[in-house]
């Protein structure tokens, strides 16, 4: 596929995202994202647009690890990659084991099981996953207060740190790890998530994912000192809750955590044949990917990926000074 053909293909795909405005297609997207654990949610959406019944996809380089080659004239599926234009993946049915290696052929089911195995290690009761997310979300300037004394129906909330009541008027502090050789840097939190003190690990993770969904879908305004890093999307409350819950649903489905999100999403999807135009399927997928990047095993997420380093000049200066100190030692 030439560069021009690829560009045209992407233009068509981005136009076709509007297909997910239909409630039945959006429901399919949620299931598809849960199924394709090795793809970022946005890429899962692109794959489904190109091949709705795809079972499993990898790049030719990844297929080679499983002794598979891509068939001639196989249909390439376009996905986006970080720091690059695009990559191409191929569905498992469009691959084969060379004849010379047929004695060592692996079944489709075995390959799928082996590739997805690392993504199944986390579940309802894994406290390490929750702690990993809590640690890394500090790179986005987000602190956690897990001691909210509230009723059983109130799980969590999020807001700017200065808008939340802090003891003695002190801002909540966060600690961002730069690398294993430099002590974590202290900074003031920009956002605070408060969670019900009675939540279990799975419920806690789902609640944090929901609140981060609000942040990454731009339901909150950015701090003044970040100089308009993004523009707040002013939406009706039910629309914001739908987007945040859809984000949490994708995240928890990927991690094998059962939630009650279907109870909130299904009535809405049944009521409307088409989602309101103010709901952004793209923002939902991108937000879910940002959270999963902090959760999944072998994640390459670092402080440089966080909003604190990207937008806060004071924090950038702190990092620079700390790294210079370390180099002089």
C-alpha positions as CSV (number, residue, x, y, z in Angstrom):
1,X,0.0,0.0,0.0
2,X,1.5,3.4,-1.1
3,X,1.7,6.4,1.2
4,X,-1.0,8.1,-0.7
5,X,-3.3,5.0,-0.5
6,X,-2.6,4.8,3.2
7,X,-3.5,8.5,3.7
8,X,-6.7,8.0,1.7
9,X,-7.6,4.9,3.7
10,X,-7.1,6.8,7.0
11,X,-9.2,9.7,5.7
12,X,-12.0,7.2,5.0
13,X,-11.7,5.5,8.3
14,X,-11.8,8.8,10.3
15,X,-15.0,9.7,8.4
16,X,-16.5,6.3,9.1
17,X,-16.1,6.7,12.9
18,X,-19.5,8.4,12.7
19,X,-20.8,4.8,12.2
20,X,-20.4,4.4,16.0
21,X,-23.0,7.0,16.6
22,X,-25.6,4.2,16.2
23,X,-26.3,2.6,19.5
24,X,-26.0,-1.0,18.2
25,X,-22.6,-0.2,16.6
26,X,-21.4,1.4,19.8
27,X,-22.4,-1.7,21.8
28,X,-20.4,-3.8,19.3
29,X,-17.4,-1.5,19.7
30,X,-17.4,-2.1,23.5
31,X,-17.3,-5.9,23.0
32,X,-14.7,-5.6,20.3
33,X,-12.4,-3.5,22.5
34,X,-12.7,-6.1,25.2
35,X,-11.8,-8.9,22.8
36,X,-8.7,-7.2,21.3
37,X,-6.6,-7.0,24.4
38,X,-3.3,-6.4,22.5
39,X,-4.6,-3.3,20.6
40,X,-5.2,0.2,21.9
41,X,-9.0,0.8,22.0
42,X,-8.8,3.4,19.2
43,X,-6.9,0.9,17.0
44,X,-9.5,-1.7,17.9
45,X,-12.1,0.6,16.6
46,X,-10.2,1.1,13.4
47,X,-9.8,-2.6,12.9
48,X,-13.5,-3.2,13.4
49,X,-14.3,-0.6,10.8
50,X,-12.1,-2.4,8.3
51,X,-12.9,-6.0,9.2
52,X,-16.0,-6.3,11.6
53,X,-15.6,-10.1,12.1
54,X,-11.8,-10.1,12.8
55,X,-10.8,-12.6,15.5
56,X,-7.1,-11.6,16.1
57,X,-4.6,-9.4,14.4
58,X,-0.8,-8.9,14.6
59,X,1.9,-7.2,12.5
60,X,4.0,-9.4,10.1
61,X,6.9,-9.0,12.5
62,X,4.8,-10.3,15.4
63,X,3.4,-13.2,13.4
64,X,6.9,-14.3,12.7
65,X,7.4,-15.0,16.4
66,X,4.7,-17.7,16.1
67,X,6.2,-19.2,13.0
68,X,3.5,-17.6,10.8
69,X,3.7,-15.8,7.5
70,X,1.2,-13.5,5.9
71,X,-0.5,-14.9,2.8
72,X,0.1,-13.2,-0.5
73,X,-2.6,-10.6,-1.3
74,X,-3.8,-10.7,2.3
75,X,-5.7,-7.6,3.2
76,X,-3.7,-5.2,5.4
77,X,-5.5,-3.4,8.2
78,X,-4.3,0.1,9.1
79,X,-3.6,1.1,12.7
80,X,-1.9,4.1,14.2
81,X,1.4,3.9,16.1
82,X,3.1,6.3,18.6
83,X,5.6,8.6,17.1
84,X,4.9,7.3,13.6
85,X,2.4,7.5,10.8
86,X,0.8,4.0,10.6
87,X,1.4,0.3,10.8
88,X,-0.4,-2.7,9.2
89,X,-1.8,-5.7,10.9
90,X,-3.2,-8.9,9.4
91,X,-6.0,-11.2,10.6
92,X,-5.1,-14.6,11.8
93,X,-7.0,-16.4,9.0
94,X,-4.7,-14.5,6.5
95,X,-1.6,-16.2,7.9
96,X,-0.1,-19.7,7.5
97,X,2.8,-21.9,8.7
98,X,5.4,-22.6,6.0
99,X,5.5,-26.2,4.8
100,X,9.0,-26.9,6.0
101,X,7.9,-25.9,9.5
102,X,4.5,-27.7,9.4
103,X,5.6,-30.2,12.2
104,X,5.9,-27.3,14.5
105,X,2.6,-25.6,13.5
106,X,0.7,-23.9,16.3
107,X,-3.1,-23.7,16.2
108,X,-5.0,-20.4,16.0
109,X,-6.4,-20.9,19.5
110,X,-3.0,-21.7,21.0
111,X,-1.5,-18.5,19.5
112,X,-4.4,-16.3,20.7
113,X,-4.1,-17.8,24.2
114,X,-0.3,-17.3,24.4
115,X,-0.4,-13.7,23.1
116,X,-3.3,-12.7,25.4
117,X,-2.0,-14.6,28.5
118,X,-0.1,-11.6,30.0
119,X,-3.2,-9.5,29.8
120,X,-5.2,-12.0,32.0
121,X,-3.0,-11.8,35.1
122,X,-5.0,-9.1,36.7
123,X,-8.5,-9.5,38.2
124,X,-10.9,-8.4,40.8
125,X,-8.6,-8.9,43.8
126,X,-5.2,-7.7,42.6
127,X,-4.1,-4.8,44.7
128,X,-0.9,-4.4,42.8
129,X,-2.8,-3.2,39.7
130,X,-4.6,-0.6,41.7
131,X,-1.4,0.6,43.3
132,X,0.3,0.8,39.9
133,X,-2.4,3.0,38.5
134,X,-2.5,5.2,41.6
135,X,1.3,5.7,41.4
136,X,1.4,6.5,37.6
137,X,-1.6,8.8,37.5
138,X,0.4,11.1,39.7
139,X,2.4,11.8,36.5
140,X,-0.8,13.5,35.3
141,X,-1.0,15.6,38.4
142,X,-3.7,13.4,40.0
143,X,-3.8,12.5,43.6
144,X,-6.0,10.0,45.4
145,X,-7.9,10.3,48.7
146,X,-9.3,6.8,49.4
147,X,-10.9,7.8,52.7
148,X,-14.2,9.4,51.6
149,X,-16.8,8.7,54.1
150,X,-20.0,8.4,52.0
151,X,-23.0,6.2,51.5
152,X,-22.9,2.9,49.6
153,X,-24.3,4.5,46.4
154,X,-21.5,7.1,46.2
155,X,-18.3,5.7,44.8
156,X,-16.0,8.6,43.8
157,X,-15.6,12.1,42.4
158,X,-12.9,14.2,40.8
159,X,-12.1,17.9,40.8
160,X,-9.3,20.4,40.8
161,X,-7.2,19.9,43.9
162,X,-7.7,23.4,45.1
163,X,-11.5,23.0,44.9
164,X,-11.5,20.0,47.3
165,X,-11.3,20.5,51.0
166,X,-7.9,19.7,52.4
167,X,-6.9,19.6,56.0
168,X,-5.4,22.9,57.2
169,X,-5.8,24.3,53.7
170,X,-2.7,22.4,52.4
171,X,-2.7,21.2,48.8
172,X,-2.5,17.4,48.3
173,X,1.0,16.3,47.5
174,X,2.0,13.8,44.8
175,X,5.3,12.0,44.2
176,X,6.5,11.4,40.6
177,X,9.2,8.8,40.0
178,X,11.7,10.0,37.3
179,X,13.9,6.8,37.3
180,X,15.1,4.2,39.7
181,X,18.2,6.2,40.6
182,X,16.6,9.5,41.4
183,X,14.3,10.0,44.4
184,X,10.6,10.7,43.5
185,X,9.9,14.4,43.0
186,X,7.3,16.1,45.2
187,X,4.7,18.4,43.6
188,X,1.3,19.8,44.4
189,X,-1.6,17.8,42.8
190,X,-3.6,19.5,40.2
191,X,-6.6,17.1,40.5
192,X,-7.9,15.0,43.3
193,X,-9.9,11.8,43.1
194,X,-11.8,10.9,46.2
195,X,-13.1,7.4,46.6
196,X,-15.4,5.7,49.1
197,X,-13.4,4.1,51.9
198,X,-15.5,0.9,51.6
199,X,-14.6,0.0,48.0
200,X,-12.8,-3.3,47.3
201,X,-9.9,-3.4,44.8
202,X,-12.0,-4.1,41.7
203,X,-14.6,-1.5,42.6
204,X,-11.8,1.0,43.5
205,X,-10.1,0.5,40.1
206,X,-13.4,0.9,38.2
207,X,-14.1,4.1,40.2
208,X,-10.7,5.6,39.5
209,X,-11.0,4.7,35.8
210,X,-14.4,6.4,35.7
211,X,-13.1,9.6,37.2
212,X,-10.0,9.6,35.0
213,X,-12.4,9.1,32.1
214,X,-13.9,12.5,33.1
215,X,-10.4,14.1,33.1
216,X,-9.2,12.5,29.8
217,X,-12.5,13.3,28.0
218,X,-11.9,16.9,29.0
219,X,-14.9,17.3,31.2
220,X,-12.7,19.4,33.6
221,X,-11.0,22.6,32.8
222,X,-7.2,22.6,32.9
223,X,-5.3,24.4,35.7
224,X,-4.6,28.1,34.9
225,X,-0.8,27.6,35.0
226,X,-1.0,25.0,32.3
227,X,-2.0,27.8,29.9
228,X,-5.0,26.3,28.1
229,X,-3.5,22.8,27.6
230,X,-7.0,21.7,26.5
231,X,-10.4,23.2,26.2
232,X,-13.1,22.0,28.6
233,X,-16.0,20.3,26.8
234,X,-19.1,21.7,28.4
235,X,-21.7,18.9,28.2
236,X,-24.9,17.8,30.0
237,X,-24.2,15.8,33.1
238,X,-25.7,12.6,31.7
239,X,-23.5,12.8,28.6
240,X,-20.4,13.2,30.7
241,X,-21.4,10.3,32.9
242,X,-22.1,8.2,29.8
243,X,-18.6,8.9,28.4
244,X,-16.8,8.3,31.7
245,X,-18.7,5.1,32.3
246,X,-17.9,3.9,28.8
247,X,-14.2,4.5,29.4
248,X,-14.4,2.6,32.7
249,X,-16.2,-0.3,30.9
250,X,-13.5,-0.6,28.2
251,X,-10.7,-0.5,30.8
252,X,-12.3,-3.0,33.2
253,X,-13.3,-5.4,30.3
254,X,-9.6,-5.3,29.1
255,X,-8.4,-6.2,32.6
256,X,-10.9,-8.9,33.3
257,X,-12.7,-7.0,36.0
258,X,-16.5,-7.3,36.3
259,X,-18.4,-4.1,36.8
260,X,-21.9,-2.8,36.9
261,X,-21.4,-0.4,34.1
262,X,-23.7,-2.3,31.8
263,X,-26.5,-1.3,34.2
264,X,-25.9,2.3,33.4
265,X,-25.0,2.1,29.7
266,X,-27.6,-0.4,28.4
267,X,-30.8,1.7,29.2
268,X,-29.2,4.6,27.4
269,X,-28.3,2.5,24.4
270,X,-31.8,1.0,24.3
271,X,-33.5,4.3,24.6
272,X,-31.6,6.0,21.7
273,X,-31.1,4.5,18.3
274,X,-28.3,7.0,17.7
275,X,-26.0,8.5,20.3
276,X,-26.3,12.3,20.8
277,X,-23.8,14.2,18.7
278,X,-22.1,15.6,21.8
279,X,-20.8,12.1,22.8
280,X,-17.3,11.6,21.4
281,X,-16.5,8.0,20.6
282,X,-12.9,9.1,19.7
283,X,-12.4,10.7,23.1
284,X,-13.8,7.6,24.9
285,X,-11.3,5.3,23.1
286,X,-8.4,7.7,23.5
287,X,-9.2,8.2,27.2
288,X,-9.4,4.4,27.8
289,X,-6.1,3.9,26.1
290,X,-4.4,6.5,28.4
291,X,-5.6,4.6,31.4
292,X,-4.7,1.2,30.1
293,X,-1.2,2.5,29.3
294,X,-0.7,3.0,33.0
295,X,-2.2,-0.4,33.9
296,X,-1.1,-3.1,31.5
297,X,2.0,-5.3,32.0
298,X,5.2,-4.3,30.3
299,X,3.9,-0.7,30.0
300,X,6.4,1.8,28.8
301,X,4.7,4.7,30.4
302,X,7.1,7.2,32.1
303,X,6.8,10.6,33.7
304,X,7.4,12.2,30.2
305,X,4.0,10.8,29.1
306,X,2.2,12.6,31.9
307,X,0.4,15.9,31.7
308,X,2.4,17.3,34.6
309,X,5.7,17.1,32.7
310,X,4.1,18.2,29.4
311,X,2.2,21.2,30.6
312,X,3.8,22.3,34.0
313,X,6.9,24.5,33.4
314,X,7.8,24.5,37.1
315,X,7.8,20.7,37.2
316,X,9.9,20.5,34.0
317,X,12.4,22.7,35.8
318,X,12.4,20.5,38.9
319,X,13.0,17.4,36.7
320,X,15.9,19.1,34.9
321,X,17.5,20.2,38.1
322,X,17.2,16.8,39.7
323,X,18.6,15.0,36.7
324,X,21.6,17.4,36.6
325,X,22.3,16.8,40.3
326,X,22.2,13.0,39.7
327,X,24.6,13.3,36.7
328,X,27.1,15.3,38.8
329,X,27.2,12.6,41.5
